[in-house]
Amino acid sequence: MDWNPHAAALAAKAAHPGSDWWVSLRETPRHLLVERWFTPAKDGWTVVDGPSDKEAWAAAAYSDTTLVTRVGPVHADHAEAGQTVTGLPTSSSTLPSLVVTMLRHGRLTPGVRLLDLATGSGYSAALACHQLGDDLVTTLDVDPYLAQTAAVRLDRIGRHPIVVTGDGNSELPGTFDRIVSMVSMPRIPAQWLTALAPGGRLVTTITGTGLIITADKTDDGGATGRVEWDRASFMATRTGDDYPLALNDLFTTASTDDGEVTVSPFPVLDVMQAWEVWSMLSLIAPGIEHRTGTSDDGSRMTWMLHPDGSWARARTEGGERTTTVHQGGPRRLYDVLEQIRWRWLEHGELPVYGARVAIAPDGETTLSRGGWSTTL
């Protein structure tokens, strides 16, 4: 495959001539790091084998899109052709423009020691090696197969960062000037601050939100920074082969029980497409599973499910603006959403983007802006 024209086209989409990342994107053969990936199917996911269809391989590898490489405990390298795999994505090769965004927020100046968290396919490590040199890049993944395979494929393209299998929530393998995470975190682990050199910088996203946090280490061992105006969302960090099972039993309850019935003045909202609302809701009530759909008559519907047993179901009938809401369990999740939507309308924005970030040495993280604050 003559991959260079494809990589040049990707560089034109994900960066621009003169950008620090232009040459890195043009000279990194992404296809050799992602040989197989999953695509959505009717009842799950099916695998695509790149070497078997080089045209499709080039088109996928050099598009500015995320390629899912692992679903549940099954890696695309191990999936059988024609097999349908069910579950949530648990690893991917993130879209290149987002990888570049995260690395750019890391301010990778010459000579800094980088920890790239969540190796995945190794693509972010490859770009960072091109920028800094192999000896200054360490990349870590909780999955032994991902780490080992990435090391082999990085070697194949001439890149040799330090590749470590480990948990990003535990003690980190060294001291670093930059920590850039390609996996989302519920809060900043204290171990990151311990491993961060004086004046060092960390970059991560917060689980269940579209928020990128950047923060620089302070003399007391904590860090201060802000929520960037860019938006991004990554898979949540995990410690095992898979994420907890979806709340299907609670979904059945939420779809059949009447619960407490109210009427909302707002039409149904696809919360996860409204990034400000979704992010603020996840900060206030983390862990909500959102589902959307339509009823038999075409009415728009949404469900909110939480591991504590709280649930909500909302339906906006065709042609109507108001919504019938059913709620049950220990908390009224839809009421929390409504309060956020009212604030959104009254202020014209929500305070999450651009918020100040203060991280204590133990990792306790507080976001604040315009009189609003929350602690993760």
Helices and strands as residue ranges (DSSP letters): H 4-14, H 22-26, G 30-32, E 36-41, E 44-49, G 50-52, H 54-61, E 67-71, E 74-75, G 76-78, E 89-93, H 96-105, E 114-117, H 123-132, G 134-136, E 137-141, H 144-156, E 162-165, E 176-181, H 190-195, E 196-205, E 211-217, E 223-231, H 248-256, E 260-264, G 271-273, H 275-284, E 289-294, E 300-305, E 311-316, E 323-328, H 333-347, E 356-359, E 365-369, E 372-375
